[in-house]
């Protein structure tokens, strides 16, 4: 659709085909979407200006994919797979990499993923097999190395990188103000989730350190 003037443009003009999850690439060149035009439900891309044919990116016929997210450099797409998997797709080659699997697989998945602004990292949540709580993990695209960065003692969610790559924000349980029940002699904990901030490197100071002017 045009921002102001012009006409809506049909980029696929298909009939009898399911097309879902249209997502514009950050560089503005492509629209990624899921389609069963080939007989399998696959990832496709089409030029956003309509001057080109759609191109099928994946060819593996994997289970239902959803929640498409472009990397900021428009080279990769992260997506979720029914069954509790997080995958990374190279848009140019169609190579699919399994980033993580949720041991408590469900649909929609409890997995959440977000990109760093330099496209080098994915932050995502993953449930622990024993506790069932979610923790935050980081995945380095260049090496394929995944690292757990928070404990699974309590659940965390919604990881987000800051623009400079200095901090990771996430929501987690951390506020404990018990209220005594007036009915059954028990304690309850309401509104336990708070916003957390973690420095990503040793040379990045915590913004919450006290300022002291003594010499």
C-alpha positions in Angstrom: 0.0 0.0 0.0 1.3 3.5 -0.7 2.2 5.7 2.2 0.3 8.6 0.6 -0.4 8.6 -3.1 -0.8 5.8 -5.6 -2.6 2.5 -5.9 -2.4 -0.8 -3.9 -0.1 -3.3 -5.6 -0.8 -7.0 -5.7 2.7 -8.6 -5.6 1.6 -12.3 -6.0 -1.8 -12.3 -7.7 -2.3 -16.0 -7.0 -5.5 -18.0 -6.8 -6.0 -21.0 -4.6 -2.8 -20.5 -2.6 -2.4 -19.7 1.0 -0.1 -16.7 1.6 0.6 -15.6 5.1 3.0 -13.6 7.3 4.1 -10.9 4.8 7.2 -9.1 6.3 9.1 -6.2 4.7 12.9 -6.4 4.7 14.8 -3.6 6.5 16.5 -2.6 3.2 13.1 -2.2 1.6 13.9 -4.5 -1.3 11.9 -7.6 -0.4 8.7 -9.0 1.1 9.1 -12.3 2.8 6.0 -14.5 3.3 4.9 -18.1 3.7 3.1 -19.8 0.8 2.0 -23.3 -0.2 2.2 -22.5 -3.9 4.7 -25.4 -4.4 2.5 -27.9 -2.6 4.5 -27.5 0.7 4.3 -24.6 3.1 7.6 -22.8 2.4 9.3 -19.4 2.8 9.2 -17.2 -0.3 10.4 -13.6 -1.1 9.2 -11.2 -3.8 10.6 -7.8 -4.9 8.7 -5.1 -3.0 8.4 -2.9 -6.1 6.6 -5.7 -8.0 9.2 -5.9 -10.7 10.1 -9.5 -10.4 8.8 -13.0 -9.8 8.5 -14.5 -6.4 11.4 -16.8 -5.3 11.0 -19.9 -3.2 13.7 -19.8 -0.4 13.1 -23.0 1.5 12.5 -26.4 0.0 12.4 -28.8 2.9 8.7 -29.0 3.5 9.1 -28.5 7.3 6.1 -28.2 9.6 4.1 -24.9 9.9 6.4 -21.9 10.1 5.5 -18.5 11.5 6.7 -15.3 13.2 9.1 -14.2 10.5 11.7 -11.7 11.5 14.4 -10.2 9.2 17.9 -9.5 10.4 18.7 -5.7 10.2 21.1 -6.4 7.3 18.3 -8.2 5.4 20.5 -11.3 4.9 18.7 -13.7 7.3 15.2 -14.5 8.5 14.5 -16.0 11.9 11.2 -17.9 12.3 9.4 -20.3 14.6 8.4 -23.8 13.6 5.4 -25.7 14.9 6.8 -28.2 17.3 8.8 -25.7 19.3 11.8 -24.9 17.1 13.6 -21.7 16.3 15.3 -21.6 12.8 17.5 -19.2 10.9 17.2 -19.0 7.1 19.9 -17.6 4.8 17.8 -15.6 2.3 20.4 -15.9 -0.5 21.1 -19.6 -0.3 18.0 -21.0 1.4 20.2 -22.7 4.0 18.2 -23.5 7.2 19.9 -23.7 10.6 18.2 -25.1 13.7 19.0 -22.5 16.4 17.1 -24.0 19.4 14.3 -26.4 20.3 11.9 -25.9 23.2 11.8 -29.1 25.3 8.3 -28.2 26.3 7.1 -28.0 22.7 3.8 -26.4 22.1 2.1 -24.1 19.6 2.3 -21.2 19.7 5.8 -21.8 21.0 7.1 -20.1 24.2 10.2 -19.4 22.1 10.8 -15.7 21.5 13.6 -14.3 19.3 15.0 -10.8 18.6 18.0 -9.5 16.6 20.9 -7.4 17.6 21.2 -4.2 15.6 24.4 -5.4 13.9 22.7 -8.7 12.9 25.4 -10.7 14.7 23.3 -12.1 17.5 19.9 -13.6 18.3 18.5 -13.4 21.8 15.8 -15.9 22.6 14.0 -17.6 25.4 14.0 -21.3 26.0 12.2 -23.4 28.6 14.2 -25.6 31.0 13.5 -29.3 30.9 13.3 -29.7 34.7 11.8 -26.5 36.0 9.7 -25.5 33.0 10.8 -21.9 33.5 12.2 -19.8 30.6 15.7 -18.4 30.5 17.5 -16.1 28.1 19.9 -17.4 25.5 22.2 -15.7 23.0 23.1 -17.2 19.6 26.1 -16.0 17.6 25.3 -16.2 13.9 28.9 -16.4 12.7 29.9 -19.4 14.9 26.5 -21.0 15.6 27.3 -20.9 19.3 24.4 -20.7 21.8 25.0 -19.5 25.4 22.6 -19.4 28.3 22.9 -16.0 30.0 20.3 -16.0 32.7 19.3 -18.6 35.3 16.1 -20.7 34.9 15.3 -20.4 38.6 12.6 -17.9 37.6 11.1 -17.3 34.2 12.2 -14.5 31.9 10.8 -13.2 28.6 10.9 -10.5 25.9 14.7 -10.2 25.4 15.6 -7.0 23.5 19.0 -5.5 22.5 19.6 -1.8 22.8 20.7 0.0 19.6 24.4 0.4 20.6 24.8 -3.3 21.6 25.7 -2.5 25.2 22.8 -3.8 27.1 20.2 -6.6 26.9 16.7 -5.8 28.3 14.3 -8.5 29.4 11.2 -9.0 31.6 11.6 -11.4 34.5 10.3 -12.2 37.9 12.1 -10.1 40.6 9.7 -8.1 42.7 8.5 -10.0 45.8 5.8 -8.3 47.8 3.8 -11.1 49.4 0.2 -10.5 50.3 -1.5 -12.7 53.0 -4.7 -14.3 51.9 -7.7 -13.5 54.0 -9.3 -16.8 53.0 -6.9 -19.8 53.3 -3.9 -18.7 55.3 -1.4 -18.6 52.4 0.8 -16.0 50.8 0.4 -14.8 47.2 2.8 -12.9 45.0 1.3 -10.4 42.6 3.0 -8.3 39.9 6.3 -10.1 40.3 7.6 -9.2 36.8 10.0 -6.3 36.4 12.2 -4.9 33.6 15.8 -6.0 33.8 18.9 -4.6 32.1 22.2 -6.5 31.8 25.6 -5.1 30.4 26.7 -7.3 27.5 30.5 -6.7 27.9 32.9 -6.3 30.8 33.8 -2.8 29.7 30.2 -1.6 29.9 29.3 -0.2 33.3 26.0 -0.7 35.0 23.9 2.5 34.7 22.7 1.9 38.2 26.1 2.2 39.9 26.0 5.0 42.5 27.8 8.3 41.5 30.3 9.4 44.1 32.2 12.7 43.7 34.8 12.1 46.4 38.5 12.3 45.3 
